[in-house]
Amino acid sequence: MQPKEKKIIERPQVKRMVENIIRCKWSLSVLDMVKRGVNRPGAMERSVDGLTTKVLNERLRKLVRFGILQKTIYPEIPPRVEYEFTDFGLKFVRLLDTIEALETEIAN
């Protein structure tokens, strides 16, 4: 009888997430909008010049996949979709707040 193999669950690698998000032009903008309370895709798209629906949807899917945002679909006609931070996402955004504070400090 062979021993059972332990199932290894891969935990998200925060360093890889930061790398992936920061190198993307629009991910930081999307996170900033959600932080400011803009949580519907249509409003996000109208808030930033040059942000296309395709790119916005890709960024939102990635941020949901990473567990930073959660998507809520309301059963209405037309359907309403909103994004908000997960508990992990609120912690993750603190990293971005620190980067922003450093940027402000350097500018002075």
C-alpha positions in Angstrom: 0.0 0.0 0.0 1.4 3.3 -1.0 1.0 6.4 1.1 -1.5 9.0 -0.2 0.1 12.0 -1.9 -0.5 15.3 -0.3 -2.4 17.7 -2.6 -0.3 20.8 -2.9 -2.5 23.9 -3.2 -0.5 26.7 -4.9 -0.9 30.0 -3.0 -0.9 33.2 -4.9 2.6 34.6 -5.2 2.2 38.3 -4.3 5.5 39.2 -5.9 4.3 37.8 -9.2 1.0 39.6 -8.9 2.6 42.9 -8.3 5.0 42.3 -11.2 2.1 41.4 -13.5 -0.1 44.3 -12.4 2.5 47.0 -12.4 3.8 46.2 -15.8 0.2 46.6 -17.2 -0.7 50.2 -18.2 -4.3 49.9 -17.1 -4.4 47.7 -14.1 -3.3 50.4 -11.7 -5.9 52.8 -13.2 -8.7 50.2 -12.7 -7.6 49.6 -9.1 -7.6 53.3 -8.5 -11.1 53.7 -9.9 -12.5 51.0 -7.7 -10.7 52.6 -4.7 -12.4 55.9 -5.5 -15.8 54.2 -5.7 -16.1 53.8 -9.5 -17.2 50.1 -9.6 -19.3 49.7 -12.7 -17.5 48.8 -16.0 -19.4 51.5 -18.0 -18.4 54.2 -15.6 -14.8 53.0 -15.6 -14.6 53.1 -19.3 -16.0 56.7 -19.4 -13.6 57.8 -16.7 -10.4 57.2 -18.5 -9.6 58.3 -22.1 -8.1 55.5 -24.2 -9.4 52.6 -22.1 -11.3 50.3 -24.4 -14.0 47.8 -23.4 -11.8 44.9 -24.4 -8.8 46.0 -22.3 -11.0 46.9 -19.4 -12.6 43.5 -19.4 -9.2 41.7 -19.6 -7.9 43.7 -16.6 -11.0 43.1 -14.6 -10.9 39.4 -15.3 -7.2 39.3 -14.3 -7.9 41.2 -11.0 -10.7 38.8 -10.2 -8.6 35.8 -11.0 -5.9 37.1 -8.6 -8.5 37.5 -5.9 -8.0 41.2 -5.7 -11.5 42.1 -6.9 -14.8 40.3 -6.7 -17.5 40.6 -9.3 -21.2 40.9 -8.4 -23.9 40.4 -11.1 -27.3 41.6 -10.2 -30.3 39.8 -11.8 -31.8 42.9 -13.4 -32.7 43.9 -17.0 -30.3 45.1 -18.2 -27.8 43.2 -16.0 -25.9 45.4 -13.6 -22.3 44.4 -12.8 -20.2 45.8 -10.0 -16.6 45.2 -8.8 -15.3 45.6 -5.3 -12.2 44.7 -3.4 -12.0 41.3 -1.6 -10.4 41.2 1.8 -7.1 40.3 0.2 -7.6 43.1 -2.3 -7.9 45.7 0.5 -4.6 44.4 1.8 -3.0 44.4 -1.7 -4.1 48.0 -2.3 -2.1 49.1 0.7 1.0 48.3 -1.3 -0.2 50.7 -4.0 -0.9 53.3 -1.3 2.6 53.0 -0.1 4.0 53.4 -3.7 1.8 56.5 -4.1 3.0 58.0 -0.8 6.6 57.4 -1.8 5.9 59.1 -5.2 4.4 62.1 -3.4 7.4 62.3 -1.0 9.9 62.2 -3.8 8.0 64.9 -5.7 8.4 67.3 -2.7 
